[in-house]
Amino acid sequence: MDIQKARFVMLYFGIFAMISAAVWISTAIAINPSFDFYTGALSQLGSPGANSPWIYNVGLMFTSVLLFVFACSLLLYSKNRIESAGSSFLMISALFLALIGIYHGGTYPHDFVSLWFFILGDISIITWGMGLIIDDRKWAVYVLVLALLASSMGFGLPWPSSAELETFGTAAIGLWAVLMILHLRKDANQAV
């Protein structure tokens, strides 16, 4: 498989990552009937007191690999150094997602790695949006508006539970993945 076809296939790993996250987290919620989405944090599903905490933790690590592959595809599509930097931030964010599974809830580094997964995700989206200004201002506006709205709402609104905030942040990253696929599909279709 040549690099053009590989980057086409890899581009869809952003969607695969979001589906993976939804499946693993939903499964963990289903086997933990005492978990309350409206008052708890998703990390409770991977803490030692949860039923089969490995499901949540392994799920995050698996999803991080998919997200990392998506970030690599964005690097292959990047047209300037700013977009390349945005891809690199997403790669680091994916590593922090794996660390959330490794340092599960109740461990000392958990809060740090959880927070930095989302911060680096925001930085990645903003950086890619700034890079898009050079090539395609219309798509740059879409990406930057998403980044600013998601960041403002994530950090500015009083969320009743951490689980709701974490789900919102994950959905924002998923929406960005969809936007990137829509934007890059013209290049991707020419490759195959």
SULSULSUL-V930756 format. One record per backbone hydrogen bond with DSSP energy under -1.0 kcal/mol. CO is the residue of the C=O (numbers start at 1). NH is the residue of the N-H. If there is no record, write none. Layout:
co	nh
CO	NH
CO	NH
This chain:
co	nh
2	6
3	7
4	8
5	9
6	10
7	11
9	12
10	13
11	14
12	16
13	17
14	18
15	19
16	20
17	21
18	22
19	23
20	24
21	25
22	26
23	27
24	28
25	29
26	30
27	31
29	32
32	35
36	39
36	40
40	163
41	44
42	45
43	46
47	50
52	55
53	57
54	58
55	59
56	60
57	61
58	62
59	63
60	64
61	65
62	66
63	67
64	68
65	69
66	70
67	71
68	72
69	73
70	74
71	75
72	76
73	77
74	78
80	84
81	85
82	86
83	87
84	88
85	89
86	90
87	91
88	92
89	93
90	94
91	95
92	96
93	97
94	98
95	99
96	100
97	101
98	102
99	103
102	104
104	107
107	110
109	113
110	114
111	115
112	116
113	117
114	118
115	119
116	120
117	121
118	122
119	123
120	124
121	125
122	126
123	127
124	128
125	129
126	130
127	131
128	132
131	134
132	136
136	140
137	141
138	142
139	143
140	144
141	145
142	146
143	147
144	148
145	149
146	150
147	151
148	152
149	153
150	154
151	155
152	156
153	157
157	159
161	165
162	166
163	167
164	168
165	169
166	170
167	171
168	172
169	173
170	174
171	175
172	176
173	177
174	178
175	179
176	180
177	181
178	182
179	183
180	184
181	185
184	188
185	189
186	190
